[in-house]
């Protein structure tokens, strides 16, 4: 198997797939190597991981009536 390296642009495109553990072995290893050496992409990955976790926690809480109305109003303007 050939070692494949990725750049920041490729890493950023794969961050959510990486977080979801949906990359193949070769892509996952390339991503891990990149994140190990690139502070910027590692920070972005950590931010996205934390954001995804926090958003996931919100699913358990029902939206307030005012929030529902705000979302409906935003969708009407879309």
C-alpha positions in Angstrom: 0.0 0.0 0.0 1.3 3.4 -1.0 1.5 6.2 1.6 -0.8 9.1 0.6 -0.4 12.6 2.0 -3.1 15.2 1.9 -3.0 19.0 2.0 -5.1 21.4 4.1 -7.8 21.8 1.4 -8.3 18.0 1.2 -8.3 17.7 5.0 -10.9 20.4 5.4 -13.2 18.6 2.9 -12.9 15.4 4.9 -13.1 16.7 8.4 -16.8 15.7 9.1 -16.3 12.4 7.4 -13.3 11.8 9.6 -15.2 12.8 12.7 -18.0 10.4 11.8 -15.4 7.7 11.4 -16.5 7.0 7.8 -13.2 7.3 6.0 -11.5 4.2 4.6 -8.3 3.0 6.2 -5.9 4.8 3.8 -7.8 8.1 3.9 -8.1 7.9 7.7 -4.4 7.3 8.1 -3.6 10.2 5.7 -5.9 12.5 7.7 -4.4 11.4 11.0 -0.9 12.2 9.7 -2.0 15.6 8.5 -3.8 16.5 11.7 -0.7 15.4 13.7 1.4 18.0 11.8 -1.0 20.8 11.0 -2.1 22.8 14.0 -4.7 24.8 12.0 -6.5 21.8 10.6 -6.3 20.0 14.0 -7.9 23.1 15.7 -10.7 23.1 13.0 -11.3 19.4 13.5 -11.6 19.9 17.3 -14.0 22.8 16.8 -16.2 20.8 14.4 -16.1 17.8 16.7 -17.2 19.9 19.7 -19.9 21.8 17.6 -21.3 18.5 16.4 -21.4 17.1 19.9 -23.2 20.2 21.2 -25.7 20.3 18.4 -26.4 16.6 19.0 -27.2 17.4 22.6 -29.9 19.9 21.5 -32.0 17.3 19.8 -33.2 16.1 23.1 -34.6 19.5 24.0 -37.9 20.7 22.4 -37.8 24.0 20.7 -39.5 26.8 22.5 -42.6 28.4 20.8 -40.6 31.6 20.1 -37.8 29.6 18.5 -40.2 27.7 16.3 -41.7 31.0 15.1 -38.3 32.5 14.4 -37.3 29.5 12.3 -40.6 29.6 10.4 -40.1 33.3 9.7 -36.5 32.7 8.5 -37.7 29.9 6.2 -40.4 32.1 4.7 -37.7 34.6 3.6 -35.6 31.8 2.0 
